Amino acid sequence: MDAFYASVEQMDNPDLKGKPIAVGGGGKRGVISAASYEARKFGVKSAMSGNLASKLCPHLIFVKPRFERYHDISKKIRRIFFEYTDLVEPLSLDEAYLDVTHNKKGNPSASLIAKEIRERILNEVGLTASAGISINKFIAKVASDYNKPNGQKTVNPEEVITFLEQLDIRKFYGVGKVTAEKMYQLGIFTGNDLKSKSIEFLNDHFGKSGRYYYYVVRGIHTSEVKPNRIRKSLAAERTFKENLSSEIFMLEKLDHIADEVSRRLIKSKVSGKTVTLKIKYSDFTLQTRSKTLPYFISDKELIFETAKELLYQEKLNNSVRLLGISLSNLNTEPKKKPEQNSVSVQLKFEF
């Protein structure tokens, strides 16, 4: 979806159409969840502080998020997806992978299917969407950003290698700002530069990710579209208007966060064993502390008491601007065989 949250707000409130808006970010310490394309022209983007966004775009309009509304619209969009294929893997409320190799419409053209889906979303929901079409998830993901907003790009099988060789390294899905800077220092600026490096070289400099980079630049990405993604964790967090310098002042905040996590767990009918406390300090450094219990929990008091224990586990490094609690190792995860002792925890921010 194109600037999903912001586009929903502009659709529901015609007075906001054509104007630079930011969803969230209001107040002294607010953080932006989404920015309209009109705001992006000024450099405003998601995860940016509202204070900085206001400096970049003085006439920026801040809109309070309405996540229930975004969830409702996301469900309508997914219902359209499922009319074409059952192989739908949502990444978030506004993005998903679809495998249309064998689709319900019997249409042999993935590009035409993408065009039809986008037209239906516009006509039935009122929002624009963009699409990327190719031979695997990685290339389709990269291509989906090419002709935004309200466009699509197809990378045919015979075009894959050339497409990847010419691609700016910053556009490779999975290469963030820090990794891109490291690649620049190693003389890697394009896919072709990346392709020239051996798997040993990439492993030495990028660890486990080296193997991933080695294969995707050659058009090899074997991850299937997984229609039933298992939730790995559930979390809630809060950014404070003023930095907190004492654990005593944080207990009330943690109590509210634990209550929210508990309500979400109960609503989702899940429970978990691993409680993780997330602490972001005033200098923006991040720390996590975790404890795995011998039993599954979803009760607010148990979550709070465990988070409280983690808070007092060691002395704080600085004043605190954000606290978060997540529960992972959920009872939705498949049971591991006895020889599989490792626990994979993927923290996922939920609004």
SERO-4910 file (N, C-alpha, C, O; in steps of 0.05 Angstrom, whole numbers):
BEGIN
 pado doro    nc1    nc2    nc3   cac1   cac2   cac3    cc1    cc2    cc3    oc1    oc2    oc3
  Met    A     17    -24      0      0      0      0     18     25      0     40     25     11
  Asp    A      7     46    -12     22     71    -14     17     89     10     -6     99     13
  Ala    A     38     94     26     35    111     50      9    105     65     -8    122     69
  Phe    A      6     80     73    -19     68     81    -34     85    102    -56     94     97
  Tyr    A    -22     88    126    -36    103    147    -44    131    138    -66    140    142
  Ala    A    -25    145    126    -30    172    117    -51    173     96    -68    191     95
  Ser    A    -51    154     77    -70    153     56    -99    148     67   -118    158     56
  Val    A   -100    131     87   -126    126    100   -138    151    112   -161    158    109
  Glu    A   -120    166    125   -129    191    138   -138    212    117   -158    226    121
  Gln    A   -124    213     95   -131    231     73   -157    223     60   -173    239     51
  Met    A   -162    196     58   -186    186     46   -210    193     64   -231    201     54
  Asp    A   -207    189     90   -229    193    109   -234    222    114   -257    230    121
  Asn    A   -214    239    110   -217    268    115   -208    283     90   -184    289     87
  Pro    A   -226    289     72   -219    303     46   -204    329     50   -189    337     32
  Asp    A   -206    341     73   -192    366     78   -162    362     80   -146    381     77
  Leu    A   -154    337     84   -125    331     86   -113    323     59    -88    321     57
  Lys    A   -129    319     39   -119    311     13   -101    332      1   -107    356      1
  Gly    A    -78    323    -10    -59    341    -22    -42    357     -3    -26    374    -11
  Lys    A    -45    351     23    -30    366     43     -9    347     57    -14    323     58
  Pro    A     13    359     66     33    343     80     23    335    108     19    352    125
  Ile    A     19    309    113      9    300    139     28    279    150     41    264    135
  Ala    A     28    277    176     43    256    190     24    243    210     11    256    225
  Val    A     24    216    209      8    201    228     25    196    252     47    184    250
  Gly    A     16    205    276     32    203    300     52    227    300     50    245    284
  Gly    A     71    226    318     91    246    319     84    272    333    101    289    336
  Gly    A     59    274    342     51    298    356     63    300    384     71    279    395
  Gly    A     66    324    394     78    327    421    108    329    419    121    324    398
  Lys    A    120    336    442    149    340    444    165    316    437    187    318    425
  Arg    A    156    292    445    172    268    442    159    248    423    168    225    421
  Gly    A    140    256    407    126    238    389    143    228    366    162    241    358
  Val    A    137    204    357    151    192    335    131    186    313    109    176    318
  Ile    A    138    192    288    120    190    265    117    160    256    137    146    253
  Ser    A     92    152    253     86    125    243     86    124    213     93    104    201
  Ala    A     76    145    200     74    146    171     72    175    162     63    192    176
  Ala    A     82    180    137     81    207    126     69    205     98     74    187     83
  Ser    A     52    225     91     41    226     65     63    233     45     84    242     52
  Tyr    A     57    228     19     77    234     -1     83    264     -3    105    272    -10
  Glu    A     63    280      3     68    309      4     88    317     25    103    335     22
  Ala    A     87    302     48    106    307     70    134    296     63    154    307     72
  Arg    A    134    274     49    160    261     43    177    278     25    202    276     25
  Lys    A    165    296     10    180    314     -7    198    332      9    218    343     -1
  Phe    A    191    336     34    207    353     52    227    337     69    241    348     85
  Gly    A    227    311     64    245    293     79    233    281    104    247    267    119
  Val    A    207    285    108    193    273    130    189    243    125    180    236    103
  Lys    A    194    226    144    191    197    140    184    183    167    187    195    188
  Ser    A    175    158    165    168    143    188    192    139    206    215    138    197
  Ala    A    187    136    232    207    133    253    222    158    260    241    158    276
  Met    A    215    180    247    228    206    252    213    220    275    189    216    279
  Ser    A    228    235    291    215    249    313    198    272    301    204    284    281
  Gly    A    175    276    315    157    297    306    171    325    307    164    342    290
  Asn    A    189    328    325    203    354    328    220    360    303    219    382    292
  Leu    A    235    339    294    251    343    269    233    346    245    239    363    227
  Ala    A    212    331    243    193    333    221    182    361    218    178    371    196
  Ser    A    176    373    241    165    401    241    185    421    230    177    440    217
  Lys    A    210    416    236    231    434    226    234    431    196    238    451    181
  Leu    A    232    406    186    235    401    157    211    411    142    214    421    119
  Cys    A    188    409    154    163    417    141    146    433    161    129    421    175
  Pro    A    150    459    163    136    476    183    105    474    182     92    478    202
  His    A     94    469    158     65    468    155     54    439    156     32    434    147
  Leu    A     70    421    168     62    393    170     38    390    189     37    403    210
  Ile    A     19    374    181     -5    369    197     -2    342    211      2    321    198
  Phe    A     -4    342    238     -1    317    253    -29    305    258    -48    320    266
  Val    A    -32    279    253    -58    266    256    -54    242    275    -35    227    273
  Lys    A    -73    240    294    -71    218    313    -77    191    300    -96    189    284
  Pro    A    -61    170    305    -65    144    292    -92    132    300   -102    136    323
  Arg    A   -104    117    282   -129    102    287   -124     73    279   -133     65    257
  Phe    A   -111     58    295   -102     31    286   -125     11    282   -122     -7    265
  Glu    A   -147     15    295   -169     -3    290   -180      1    262   -187    -18    248
  Arg    A   -180     26    253   -188     33    225   -169     20    205   -177      9    185
  Tyr    A   -143     22    211   -123     10    193   -126    -20    191   -122    -32    170
  His    A   -131    -32    214   -135    -61    215   -160    -69    198   -159    -88    183
  Asp    A   -181    -54    201   -206    -60    186   -201    -59    155   -210    -76    140
  Ile    A   -187    -38    147   -182    -35    118   -163    -57    108   -165    -67     86
  Ser    A   -143    -64    125   -124    -85    118   -139   -111    113   -132   -126     95
  Lys    A   -159   -117    129   -175   -141    126   -190   -141     99   -192   -162     86
  Lys    A   -200   -119     91   -215   -117     65   -195   -122     42   -202   -136     23
  Ile    A   -171   -111     45   -151   -115     24   -143   -145     22   -140   -156      0
  Arg    A   -140   -157     45   -131   -186     45   -153   -204     34   -148   -224     21
  Arg    A   -178   -196     38   -200   -212     26   -198   -212     -4   -205   -232    -17
  Ile    A   -190   -190    -16   -186   -188    -45   -163   -207    -53   -165   -222    -72
  Phe    A   -141   -207    -37   -118   -225    -43   -127   -254    -45   -120   -268    -63
  Phe    A   -144   -262    -25   -151   -290    -23   -170   -299    -45   -176   -323    -48
  Glu    A   -181   -280    -60   -197   -288    -83   -179   -297   -106   -189   -309   -126
  Tyr    A   -153   -292   -104   -134   -299   -125   -117   -323   -117   -109   -339   -134
  Thr    A   -110   -325    -91    -93   -346    -82    -95   -349    -52   -101   -330    -38
  Asp    A    -91   -374    -43    -90   -378    -14    -62   -375     -3    -58   -374     21
  Leu    A    -43   -372    -21    -15   -369    -13     -9   -339     -9      3   -326    -26
  Val    A    -19   -328     13    -15   -300     20      1   -298     46     -8   -309     67
  Glu    A     23   -285     46     40   -282     70     41   -252     77     57   -237     65
  Pro    A     25   -244     97     26   -216    105     53   -209    119     62   -225    136
  Leu    A     64   -186    112     88   -176    126     80   -156    148     93   -154    168
  Ser    A     58   -142    143     48   -122    161     20   -115    152      9   -129    135
  Leu    A      7    -95    164    -20    -88    156    -22    -79    126    -42    -82    114
  Asp    A      0    -68    116     -1    -56     89     16    -70     68     22    -58     47
  Glu    A     25    -94     74     43   -107     55     41   -138     57     37   -148     79
  Ala    A     43   -151     34     41   -180     34     55   -192      9     56   -179    -11
  Tyr    A     64   -217     12     73   -232    -11     50   -250    -21     35   -261     -5
  Leu    A     47   -252    -47     27   -270    -59     41   -288    -79     56   -279    -96
  Asp    A     36   -314    -77     46   -333    -97     22   -340   -115      3   -353   -107
  Val    A     24   -330   -140      2   -334   -159     10   -353   -181     -2   -353   -203
  Thr    A     30   -371   -176     38   -390   -196     14   -407   -205     10   -411   -229
  His    A     -1   -416   -186    -26   -431   -191    -48   -415   -178    -55   -421   -155
  Asn    A    -60   -397   -192    -80   -379   -180   -109   -388   -185   -114   -403   -204
  Lys    A   -127   -377   -170   -155   -385   -172   -169   -375   -197   -190   -385   -205
  Lys    A   -157   -355   -209   -169   -343   -233   -160   -357   -259   -170   -352   -280
  Gly    A   -140   -374   -257   -129   -387   -280   -115   -368   -299   -113   -374   -323
  Asn    A   -105   -346   -288    -92   -326   -305    -62   -332   -305    -49   -332   -284
  Pro    A    -50   -337   -328    -21   -344   -330     -3   -320   -326     22   -323   -323
  Ser    A    -13   -296   -325      4   -272   -323      3   -260   -296    -18   -249   -287
  Ala    A     25   -261   -281     27   -249   -255     24   -219   -256     13   -206   -238
  Ser    A     35   -207   -278     33   -178   -281      4   -169   -284     -3   -148   -273
  Leu    A    -12   -184   -300    -40   -176   -303    -56   -180   -277    -74   -165   -271
  Ile    A    -48   -201   -262    -61   -206   -236    -56   -182   -218    -74   -172   -204
  Ala    A    -30   -174   -217    -23   -151   -199    -38   -126   -207    -48   -111   -190
  Lys    A    -41   -121   -233    -55    -98   -243    -85    -99   -235    -96    -79   -227
  Glu    A    -96   -123   -237   -125   -126   -230   -129   -123   -200   -148   -110   -192
  Ile    A   -111   -133   -184   -114   -131   -155   -112   -101   -147   -127    -92   -130
  Arg    A    -93    -87   -159    -89    -59   -153   -114    -43   -160   -122    -24   -146
  Glu    A   -126    -49   -183   -150    -35   -192   -173    -41   -173   -189    -23   -168
  Arg    A   -175    -66   -164   -197    -73   -145   -193    -59   -119   -213    -49   -107
  Ile    A   -169    -57   -109   -164    -43    -84   -172    -13    -86   -184     -2    -68
  Leu    A   -166     -1   -109   -173     27   -113   -203     30   -115   -215     48   -103
  Asn    A   -217     12   -130   -246     15   -134   -262      7   -109   -282     19   -103
  Glu    A   -253    -14    -95   -268    -24    -72   -261    -13    -45   -277    -13    -27
  Val    A   -236     -4    -43   -227      7    -17   -222     37    -19   -226     52      1
  Gly    A   -213     46    -42   -209     75    -46   -180     84    -42   -174    107    -40
  Leu    A   -161     64    -41   -133     70    -38   -116     59    -60   -124     40    -74
  Thr    A    -93     71    -64    -75     61    -85    -55     42    -73    -48     44    -50
  Ala    A    -46     23    -90    -26      3    -82     -5      0   -104    -11      6   -127
  Ser    A     18     -8    -96     40    -14   -116     48    -43   -113     44    -56    -93
  Ala    A     60    -54   -135     67    -82   -135     94    -87   -149    102    -73   -167
  Gly    A    107   -108   -140    131   -117   -153    126   -146   -161    115   -162   -145
  Ile    A    134   -154   -185    128   -181   -195    154   -193   -205    168   -181   -222
  Ser    A    161   -217   -195    185   -230   -205    185   -259   -197    165   -270   -189
  Ile    A    209   -272   -200    211   -301   -196    214   -309   -167    210   -333   -161
  Asn    A    220   -290   -149    222   -298   -120    215   -274   -103    212   -251   -113
  Lys    A    213   -278    -77    204   -258    -58    223   -234    -57    214   -211    -56
  Phe    A    249   -240    -57    268   -218    -55    266   -198    -78    264   -174    -73
  Ile    A    266   -208   -102    265   -190   -125    238   -176   -127    236   -152   -134
  Ala    A    216   -190   -121    190   -178   -121    189   -155   -100    177   -134   -106
  Lys    A    200   -159    -77    201   -139    -56    216   -114    -66    206    -91    -63
  Val    A    239   -118    -77    255    -95    -87    240    -81   -109    239    -56   -110
  Ala    A    228    -96   -128    213    -84   -150    189    -68   -141    180    -49   -155
  Ser    A    177    -76   -119    152    -63   -109    157    -33   -103    138    -18   -102
  Asp    A    182    -26    -97    188      2    -90    195     19   -115    198     44   -112
  Tyr    A    197      7   -137    207     21   -161    188     42   -172    197     64   -178
  Asn    A    163     36   -175    144     54   -188    123     64   -168    100     69   -176
  Lys    A    130     67   -143    112     79   -124    110    109   -128    130    121   -137
  Pro    A     87    121   -122     62    107   -114     45     99   -138     49    109   -161
  Asn    A     26     81   -133      6     72   -153     19     62   -179     11     70   -201
  Gly    A     38     44   -176     51     32   -200     60      4   -195     56     -6   -173
  Gln    A     71     -8   -215     82    -35   -211    106    -39   -230    108    -26   -250
  Lys    A    123    -58   -222    146    -65   -239    149    -95   -240    148   -109   -220
  Thr    A    153   -105   -264    157   -134   -268    186   -138   -276    197   -125   -294
  Val    A    199   -157   -263    226   -165   -270    224   -194   -281    222   -212   -265
  Asn    A    224   -196   -307    221   -223   -320    246   -240   -315    267   -229   -309
  Pro    A    243   -267   -317    265   -285   -311    291   -278   -326    313   -279   -314
  Glu    A    289   -271   -351    313   -265   -367    325   -238   -360    347   -231   -369
  Glu    A    311   -222   -344    321   -195   -337    333   -194   -309    345   -174   -301
  Val    A    330   -216   -294    337   -216   -266    366   -208   -261    371   -190   -245
  Ile    A    384   -222   -274    413   -218   -269    421   -189   -275    435   -176   -259
  Thr    A    413   -179   -298    420   -151   -306    408   -132   -286    421   -112   -278
  Phe    A    383   -137   -278    369   -119   -259    385   -118   -232    388    -96   -221
  Leu    A    393   -141   -222    408   -142   -197    436   -130   -199    445   -117   -180
  Glu    A    449   -134   -221    476   -124   -225    476    -93   -225    495    -81   -215
  Gln    A    455    -81   -236    454    -52   -238    442    -39   -214    442    -14   -211
  Leu    A    432    -55   -195    417    -44   -172    436    -31   -152    457    -42   -145
  Asp    A    428     -7   -143    443      7   -122    442    -10    -97    420    -21    -90
  Ile    A    464    -13    -83    465    -31    -60    445    -23    -38    436    -40    -23
  Arg    A    439      3    -37    420     12    -17    392      2    -22    375      2     -3
  Lys    A    386     -7    -46    359    -17    -52    356    -47    -48    335    -58    -52
  Phe    A    378    -60    -40    376    -88    -34    361    -92     -8    368    -81     13
  Tyr    A    339   -107     -8    324   -112     15    341   -127     36    352   -148     30
  Gly    A    343   -116     60    360   -128     80    386   -113     85    400   -118    104
  Val    A    392    -93     67    415    -77     70    407    -50     82    395    -33     68
  Gly    A    412    -46    108    404    -21    121    426      0    118    446     -4    104
  Lys    A    422     22    131    441     45    129    469     37    138    488     44    125
  Val    A    471     24    161    497     17    172    511     -3    154    535      0    149
  Thr    A    497    -23    144    509    -43    126    517    -30    100    538    -37     89
  Ala    A    501    -12     90    508      2     65    534     17     68    551     17     50
  Glu    A    537     31     90    562     46     95    586     27     96    608     34     86
  Lys    A    582      4    108    604    -16    110    611    -26     82    634    -30     76
  Met    A    590    -30     66    595    -40     38    609    -19     22    627    -25      6
  Tyr    A    602      7     26    616     28     12    646     28     18    662     31      0
  Gln    A    652     24     43    680     23     51    695      0     39    720      1     36
  Leu    A    680    -21     31    693    -44     19    691    -43    -12    698    -62    -26
  Gly    A    682    -20    -22    681    -16    -51    657    -29    -64    657    -34    -88
  Ile    A    636    -34    -48    612    -46    -59    590    -25    -61    579    -16    -41
  Phe    A    583    -17    -86    563      4    -90    539     -6   -106    518      6   -104
  Thr    A    543    -27   -121    522    -38   -138    520    -68   -134    538    -80   -122
  Gly    A    499    -80   -146    497   -109   -145    521   -122   -159    530   -143   -150
  Asn    A    530   -110   -180    553   -121   -194    578   -122   -177    593   -141   -178
  Asp    A    582   -101   -160    604   -100   -142    601   -123   -121    621   -136   -114
  Leu    A    577   -126   -111    571   -147    -92    576   -174   -103    587   -192    -90
  Lys    A    568   -178   -128    571   -204   -142    600   -211   -146    607   -235   -148
  Ser    A    618   -192   -147    646   -197   -151    660   -208   -127    683   -218   -128
  Lys    A    647   -207   -104    659   -216    -79    653   -246    -74    631   -255    -80
  Ser    A    672   -260    -64    669   -288    -58    651   -292    -33    648   -274    -17
  Ile    A    641   -316    -30    624   -322     -7    641   -321     18    631   -314     40
  Glu    A    666   -328     16    684   -327     39    689   -298     48    688   -292     72
  Phe    A    692   -280     29    696   -252     34    672   -240     48    674   -226     68
  Leu    A    648   -247     38    623   -236     49    618   -247     77    608   -233     94
  Asn    A    624   -273     81    620   -285    107    639   -272    128    632   -268    151
  Asp    A    664   -267    119    683   -254    137    675   -227    146    679   -219    169
  His    A    662   -212    128    655   -184    134    627   -180    144    621   -160    158
  Phe    A    609   -199    138    580   -195    145    568   -219    160    544   -220    164
  Gly    A    585   -237    168    576   -260    184    555   -277    169    559   -282    145
  Lys    A    534   -285    183    513   -302    171    499   -288    147    490   -302    129
  Ser    A    498   -262    148    485   -248    126    501   -250    100    489   -246     78
  Gly    A    527   -256    102    543   -257     78    533   -278     58    533   -272     34
  Arg    A    525   -300     68    514   -322     50    489   -312     36    485   -317     13
  Tyr    A    472   -298     51    447   -287     40    453   -268     17    441   -270     -4
  Tyr    A    472   -249     22    479   -230      1    491   -244    -24    485   -236    -47
  Tyr    A    507   -264    -19    520   -279    -41    499   -291    -60    503   -290    -84
  Tyr    A    478   -302    -49    459   -316    -66    438   -297    -77    430   -301   -101
  Val    A    428   -278    -62    406   -261    -73    416   -244    -97    401   -238   -115
  Val    A    441   -236    -96    452   -220   -119    454   -237   -144    457   -226   -166
  Arg    A    452   -263   -141    452   -282   -164    424   -291   -171    420   -309   -187
  Gly    A    404   -278   -158    377   -284   -164    367   -309   -150    346   -320   -158
  Ile    A    381   -318   -130    374   -343   -116    362   -336    -88    377   -326    -71
  His    A    337   -341    -85    324   -336    -59    301   -357    -57    280   -354    -70
  Thr    A    305   -377    -41    288   -400    -42    265   -400    -21    250   -419    -18
  Ser    A    263   -378     -7    242   -375     13    214   -376      0    208   -361    -18
  Glu    A    197   -394     10    170   -397     -1    151   -377     12    157   -366     33
  Val    A    129   -372     -2    108   -355     10     94   -372     31     82   -393     25
  Lys    A     95   -363     56     84   -378     78     58   -366     87     58   -345    100
  Pro    A     36   -378     80      9   -367     87      2   -367    116    -15   -351    125
  Asn    A     15   -384    132      8   -385    160     32   -378    177     44   -395    190
  Arg    A     40   -353    176     63   -344    192     56   -346    222     35   -335    230
  Ile    A     73   -358    237     68   -362    265     78   -338    280    101   -330    277
  Arg    A     60   -326    297     69   -303    313     91   -312    332     89   -331    346
  Lys    A    113   -296    332    136   -303    349    135   -287    375    147   -297    395
  Ser    A    122   -264    376    122   -248    400    100   -228    399     88   -223    378
  Leu    A     94   -216    422     74   -195    424     85   -174    443     95   -181    465
  Ala    A     83   -149    435     97   -128    451     81   -102    452     63    -97    436
  Ala    A     89    -85    471     78    -58    473    100    -41    485    117    -51    501
  Glu    A    101    -16    478    122      2    488    111     31    490     91     38    477
  Arg    A    125     47    505    117     75    509    141     93    509    161     87    522
  Thr    A    139    115    494    159    136    495    148    158    514    125    166    511
  Phe    A    165    168    532    156    187    552    161    216    544    179    222    529
  Lys    A    144    233    554    146    262    548    172    273    560    184    291    548
  Glu    A    179    263    583    203    271    597    219    246    604    208    226    610
  Asn    A    246    248    602    262    225    610    258    218    639    255    236    656
  Leu    A    258    192    645    255    183    672    283    174    683    297    160    669
  Ser    A    289    183    707    316    178    718    316    158    741    338    150    750
  Ser    A    293    150    750    292    131    773    273    108    767    252    112    755
  Glu    A    281     84    776    264     61    772    236     64    785    216     54    775
  Ile    A    235     79    807    210     83    821    189     97    803    166     89    803
  Phe    A    198    116    787    180    130    769    172    113    745    152    119    732
  Met    A    187     92    740    181     75    717    161     53    723    149     41    705
  Leu    A    157     47    749    139     25    756    110     29    746     98     10    736
  Glu    A    100     53    749     73     59    740     71     56    710     51     45    700
  Lys    A     91     64    696     92     61    666     92     32    659     77     23    641
  Leu    A    109     16    672    110    -12    667     84    -26    672     76    -45    658
  Asp    A     70    -17    693     44    -29    700     25    -26    678     10    -44    671
  His    A     24     -2    666      6      4    643     14    -13    619     -4    -23    605
  Ile    A     40    -15    613     49    -30    590     43    -59    594     34    -73    575
  Ala    A     47    -70    618     41    -98    623     12   -104    619      4   -125    610
  Asp    A     -5    -85    627    -34    -88    624    -41    -90    594    -58   -106    587
  Glu    A    -28    -72    578    -34    -73    549    -25    -99    537    -39   -110    520
  Val    A     -1   -108    544      9   -134    533    -10   -156    541    -16   -174    524
  Ser    A    -19   -156    566    -37   -178    575    -63   -177    560    -72   -199    552
  Arg    A    -74   -154    555    -99   -152    540    -96   -163    512   -114   -176    502
  Arg    A    -73   -157    499    -69   -167    472    -65   -197    471    -74   -211    453
  Leu    A    -51   -207    492    -47   -236    493    -74   -251    497    -79   -270    483
  Ile    A    -90   -240    515   -116   -253    520   -134   -251    495   -148   -270    488
  Lys    A   -133   -228    482   -149   -224    458   -141   -243    436   -157   -254    421
  Ser    A   -114   -248    434   -103   -266    414   -104   -295    422    -98   -313    407
  Lys    A   -112   -300    448   -114   -327    459    -87   -341    458    -85   -364    451
  Val    A    -66   -326    466    -39   -338    467    -26   -331    494    -36   -313    508
  Ser    A     -5   -344    501     11   -338    525     40   -345    518     46   -357    498
  Gly    A     58   -336    535     86   -340    529    102   -344    554     93   -341    577
  Lys    A    127   -353    550    145   -359    573    167   -338    577    177   -334    599
  Thr    A    175   -325    555    198   -307    556    189   -278    557    177   -268    538
  Val    A    196   -264    579    189   -236    582    214   -220    577    236   -225    588
  Thr    A    212   -200    559    235   -183    552    229   -154    558    208   -144    550
  Leu    A    246   -141    573    243   -113    579    261    -97    560    285   -103    558
  Lys    A    250    -78    546    265    -61    528    268    -34    540    249    -21    549
  Ile    A    293    -25    541    300      2    552    315     18    532    336     10    522
  Lys    A    303     41    525    318     60    507    325     84    524    308     97    536
  Tyr    A    351     90    525    361    111    542    359    138    528    353    140    504
  Ser    A    364    160    543    362    187    532    382    192    509    378    209    492
  Asp    A    404    176    509    424    179    487    418    160    464    434    156    446
  Phe    A    394    148    465    383    130    444    397    102    443    391     87    425
  Thr    A    414     96    462    424     69    463    402     51    473    385     59    489
  Leu    A    403     26    464    381      7    469    392    -17    485    414    -27    480
  Gln    A    376    -25    505    384    -48    521    360    -66    525    337    -56    529
  Thr    A    364    -93    524    342   -111    530    351   -130    551    374   -138    553
  Arg    A    332   -138    568    336   -157    590    314   -177    589    290   -170    587
  Ser    A    320   -203    589    300   -224    586    301   -245    608    322   -249    621
  Lys    A    278   -257    613    276   -279    632    256   -299    621    233   -291    614
  Thr    A    263   -324    620    245   -346    611    235   -361    635    250   -372    651
  Leu    A    208   -361    637    195   -375    659    190   -405    652    191   -412    629
  Pro    A    185   -422    672    181   -450    667    152   -456    658    145   -479    653
  Tyr    A    136   -435    656    108   -439    649     98   -416    631    110   -394    631
  Phe    A     76   -420    616     65   -399    599     49   -379    616     34   -388    635
  Ile    A     51   -354    610     35   -334    624     22   -314    605     31   -310    582
  Ser    A      0   -303    614    -13   -281    600    -25   -261    620    -36   -240    613
  Asp    A    -23   -268    646    -34   -252    667    -18   -226    671      7   -227    671
  Lys    A    -32   -204    673    -19   -178    676      0   -177    699     23   -166    697
  Glu    A     -8   -187    723      9   -184    747     34   -200    744     56   -191    752
  Leu    A     33   -224    732     57   -240    728     76   -226    708    101   -226    712
  Ile    A     65   -214    687     82   -200    667     95   -176    681    119   -171    677
  Phe    A     79   -161    697     90   -137    710    112   -145    730    133   -132    730
  Glu    A    107   -165    746    127   -173    767    153   -182    754    174   -176    764
  Thr    A    151   -196    731    175   -205    717    190   -181    705    214   -180    707
  Ala    A    175   -163    693    187   -139    682    200   -122    704    221   -110    700
  Lys    A    187   -121    726    197   -106    749    224   -118    759    243   -103    764
  Glu    A    225   -144    760    249   -158    768    272   -152    748    295   -148    756
  Leu    A    265   -151    722    285   -145    702    295   -116    704    318   -110    698
  Leu    A    276    -98    711    284    -70    714    305    -66    736    324    -51    732
  Tyr    A    301    -81    758    320    -78    780    343    -98    778    360    -99    796
  Gln    A    345   -112    756    366   -132    752    394   -120    753    412   -131    764
  Glu    A    396    -96    742    421    -82    742    416    -52    741    394    -43    734
  Lys    A    436    -36    748    433     -7    749    429      4    721    441     -5    701
  Leu    A    412     24    719    407     37    693    432     53    684    447     64    701
  Asn    A    437     54    658    460     67    647    457     97    645    476    112    644
  Asn    A    431    106    644    426    134    638    396    139    644    382    120    653
  Ser    A    386    163    640    358    168    642    344    154    618    357    149    598
  Val    A    319    148    622    304    130    602    283    146    588    267    160    600
  Arg    A    281    142    561    261    156    545    239    136    536    218    145    528
  Leu    A    245    110    536    225     91    527    228     65    542    250     56    549
  Leu    A    205     53    548    204     26    560    185      9    544    165     18    533
  Gly    A    192    -17    541    174    -35    527    175    -63    540    196    -70    552
  Ile    A    154    -78    537    153   -105    546    143   -123    523    124   -116    510
  Ser    A    157   -145    519    148   -164    499    147   -192    512    162   -198    530
  Leu    A    129   -208    502    127   -236    510    132   -253    485    119   -250    465
  Ser    A    152   -271    487    158   -289    465    159   -317    475    151   -323    498
  Asn    A    169   -336    458    168   -364    465    139   -372    470    133   -383    491
  Leu    A    122   -364    451     93   -367    455     84   -396    451     98   -412    440
  Asn    A     60   -401    461     49   -428    458     38   -433    430     25   -454    425
  Thr    A     42   -414    412     34   -418    384     56   -431    368     51   -441    346
  Glu    A     81   -430    379    103   -441    364    103   -472    365     97   -483    386
  Pro    A    111   -485    343    112   -514    342    132   -524    362    153   -512    366
  Lys    A    126   -547    375    144   -559    394    169   -569    380    168   -582    359
  Lys    A    192   -563    392    217   -572    381    224   -600    388    215   -610    409
  Lys    A    238   -613    372    248   -640    378    268   -638    401    280   -617    404
  Pro    A    272   -659    416    290   -658    439    318   -648    432    330   -634    449
  Glu    A    328   -654    408    355   -646    402    357   -616    394    378   -605    391
  Gln    A    333   -604    390    333   -575    382    330   -559    407    307   -553    415
  Asn    A    351   -550    419    350   -536    444    350   -506    441    343   -491    460
  Ser    A    357   -496    417    359   -467    414    331   -455    411    313   -467    400
  Val    A    328   -431    422    303   -416    421    306   -392    403    324   -375    408
  Ser    A    290   -389    383    291   -366    365    271   -346    374    247   -352    374
  Val    A    280   -322    381    261   -301    390    263   -278    370    284   -267    366
  Gln    A    240   -270    360    239   -248    341    220   -227    353    196   -231    354
  Leu    A    232   -205    362    215   -184    373    201   -169    351    213   -163    331
  Lys    A    176   -163    356    160   -150    336    144   -127    348    128   -131    366
  Phe    A    149   -103    338    134    -80    349    106    -80    340     99    -85    317
  Glu    A     88    -76    360     59    -75    353     49    -48    363     55    -39    385
  Phe    A     33    -35    346     22    -10    354     -1    -13    373    -13      6    382
***
